[in-house]
Amino acid sequence: MLRLVRAELRRLAHRRTTIWTLAALLLALSALGYGAWKSSAPPTPAQQAAARQGWEEARKDWELNKHIQIQECERSNAELRSQGVDSLMECTEENLAPKAHYYGVQAGPVSQLTTGLHFAAALGLTAVCVVIGASFIGAEFSTGNMAGWLLQEPRRSRVFWAKLLTLAAASVGLCVVTCAIALAGIGAIGQVNGLAWDLTSTDQVRLIGRLALASLMAIAAGLAAAGLAFLTRHTAAVLGVMAALGVGSAILTGSQSRLQRFSLVNNVEAWVDGPKSYLVAICRRDGTACEYPQRVLERGDAGLFLFGLAALAVALGWWSFRRRDVA
């Protein structure tokens, strides 16, 4: 098995699709890094003067009207609470008062660069792993190389699991390196632009944990794409099936609120970011009245759903590969 995995790793590393996909990923990381550096760069003297004026005006307005803003915040929370929404704004002076870094008077916190990083990692790494996994297996059938592999190793299960172990090992390395580059880039940008370091040790552990969860999802998606490639035997078919699954899930759960539990978007958010709340419309048959109770999708349930789909795709691919003729 290890001999097969080593051979597969060499072949995977030299495939043009792999090289071009990694080049696209590196280009995307460079573009995001440039955008983060540009958006957090220190302002010019003229911009600082204009920002300071805006900050002074906002602070004066806050001192005069802060009681009104607090009352409006509490009123908005009351309306949301009546609708069953639990995620409410904290209506305190500390939270609502204008902050100097909002206006560019002070250097912003480095946490502004990490906002949404785990979602970007989840989407980007998943796309890369899916393309690599689908093309790696699909090309074996379209070029006829799979028949050659079976001449050298007639035991199909060994060939199947060797290819999946190869993809898993490559995906782990890809995710670790990509996340390390992203975190190092954020630290470097923070140092260059003089951003305030506001990430506590707890925040850092939480960020790394979310990136790890995003990476696990990406690895599972890549293995699922490989399983579908064993089933469909074509890269484009795999990408079409996965795109149709995503679009169909969005349409179905958008029209039937009770099915939001099975929404891919909701499950991805719950897996990467924690419990996801959503509202379910329960209406009378005559449509005269509706209630909107809140439901919560836990991370464990989202994991069972997402990794269950991946396991099903792998199982279907294994079954197809063992029973269908390769020629």
SULMO-V114957 format. One record per residue. N is the residue number from 1. RES is the residue in one small letter. D_CENTER is the distance of its C-alpha to the mean C-alpha in whole Angstrom. Layout:
BEGIN
N;RES;D_CENTER, N;RES;D_CENTER
END
This chain:
BEGIN
1;m;32, 2;l;32, 3;r;34, 4;l;32, 5;v;28, 6;r;30, 7;a;31, 8;e;28, 9;l;26, 10;r;28, 11;r;28, 12;l;24, 13;a;25, 14;h;27, 15;r;26, 16;r;25, 17;t;22, 18;t;21, 19;i;22, 20;w;21, 21;t;18, 22;l;18, 23;a;20, 24;a;17, 25;l;14, 26;l;17, 27;l;18, 28;a;15, 29;l;15, 30;s;18, 31;a;18, 32;l;15, 33;g;17, 34;y;20, 35;g;19, 36;a;18, 37;w;22, 38;k;23, 39;s;22, 40;s;23, 41;a;26, 42;p;29, 43;p;31, 44;t;35, 45;p;38, 46;a;38, 47;q;35, 48;q;35, 49;a;39, 50;a;37, 51;a;34, 52;r;37, 53;q;39, 54;g;36, 55;w;35, 56;e;39, 57;e;39, 58;a;36, 59;r;37, 60;k;41, 61;d;39, 62;w;37, 63;e;41, 64;l;43, 65;n;40, 66;k;38, 67;h;39, 68;i;39, 69;q;35, 70;i;35, 71;q;37, 72;e;34, 73;c;31, 74;e;33, 75;r;34, 76;s;31, 77;n;29, 78;a;32, 79;e;31, 80;l;28, 81;r;29, 82;s;32, 83;q;29, 84;g;27, 85;v;24, 86;d;24, 87;s;22, 88;l;24, 89;m;25, 90;e;27, 91;c;31, 92;t;32, 93;e;34, 94;e;32, 95;n;28, 96;l;30, 97;a;32, 98;p;31, 99;k;30, 100;a;31, 101;h;28, 102;y;27, 103;y;30, 104;g;30, 105;v;33, 106;q;31, 107;a;28, 108;g;25, 109;p;23, 110;v;20, 111;s;18, 112;q;18, 113;l;16, 114;t;13, 115;t;12, 116;g;9, 117;l;8, 118;h;6, 119;f;3, 120;a;5, 121;a;5, 122;a;2, 123;l;4, 124;g;7, 125;l;8, 126;t;7, 127;a;10, 128;v;12, 129;c;12, 130;v;13, 131;v;16, 132;i;17, 133;g;18, 134;a;19, 135;s;21, 136;f;23, 137;i;24, 138;g;25, 139;a;27, 140;e;29, 141;f;30, 142;s;31, 143;t;33, 144;g;35, 145;n;33, 146;m;33, 147;a;36, 148;g;37, 149;w;35, 150;l;37, 151;l;40, 152;q;39, 153;e;37, 154;p;39, 155;r;37, 156;r;34, 157;s;32, 158;r;32, 159;v;31, 160;f;28, 161;w;27, 162;a;27, 163;k;25, 164;l;22, 165;l;23, 166;t;23, 167;l;19, 168;a;18, 169;a;20, 170;a;19, 171;s;15, 172;v;16, 173;g;17, 174;l;15, 175;c;12, 176;v;15, 177;v;16, 178;t;13, 179;c;12, 180;a;16, 181;i;17, 182;a;14, 183;l;16, 184;a;19, 185;g;19, 186;i;18, 187;g;21, 188;a;23, 189;i;22, 190;g;23, 191;q;26, 192;v;27, 193;n;27, 194;g;28, 195;l;25, 196;a;26, 197;w;24, 198;d;23, 199;l;21, 200;t;23, 201;s;23, 202;t;21, 203;d;18, 204;q;18, 205;v;18, 206;r;15, 207;l;13, 208;i;13, 209;g;13, 210;r;9, 211;l;9, 212;a;11, 213;l;9, 214;a;6, 215;s;8, 216;l;10, 217;m;8, 218;a;8, 219;i;12, 220;a;13, 221;a;11, 222;g;14, 223;l;16, 224;a;16, 225;a;17, 226;a;20, 227;g;21, 228;l;21, 229;a;23, 230;f;25, 231;l;26, 232;t;26, 233;r;27, 234;h;26, 235;t;22, 236;a;23, 237;a;23, 238;v;20, 239;l;18, 240;g;20, 241;v;20, 242;m;16, 243;a;16, 244;a;19, 245;l;17, 246;g;14, 247;v;17, 248;g;19, 249;s;17, 250;a;16, 251;i;20, 252;l;21, 253;t;20, 254;g;20, 255;s;24, 256;q;24, 257;s;23, 258;r;24, 259;l;21, 260;q;18, 261;r;18, 262;f;17, 263;s;15, 264;l;11, 265;v;10, 266;n;11, 267;n;11, 268;v;7, 269;e;8, 270;a;11, 271;w;9, 272;v;7, 273;d;9, 274;g;12, 275;p;15, 276;k;14, 277;s;18, 278;y;19, 279;l;22, 280;v;24, 281;a;27, 282;i;31, 283;c;34, 284;r;37, 285;r;38, 286;d;40, 287;g;37, 288;t;40, 289;a;37, 290;c;33, 291;e;32, 292;y;28, 293;p;27, 294;q;24, 295;r;22, 296;v;19, 297;l;17, 298;e;17, 299;r;14, 300;g;17, 301;d;17, 302;a;13, 303;g;13, 304;l;17, 305;f;16, 306;l;13, 307;f;15, 308;g;18, 309;l;17, 310;a;16, 311;a;19, 312;l;21, 313;a;20, 314;v;21, 315;a;24, 316;l;25, 317;g;25, 318;w;27, 319;w;30, 320;s;30, 321;f;30, 322;r;33, 323;r;35, 324;r;35, 325;d;37, 326;v;35, 327;a;38
END
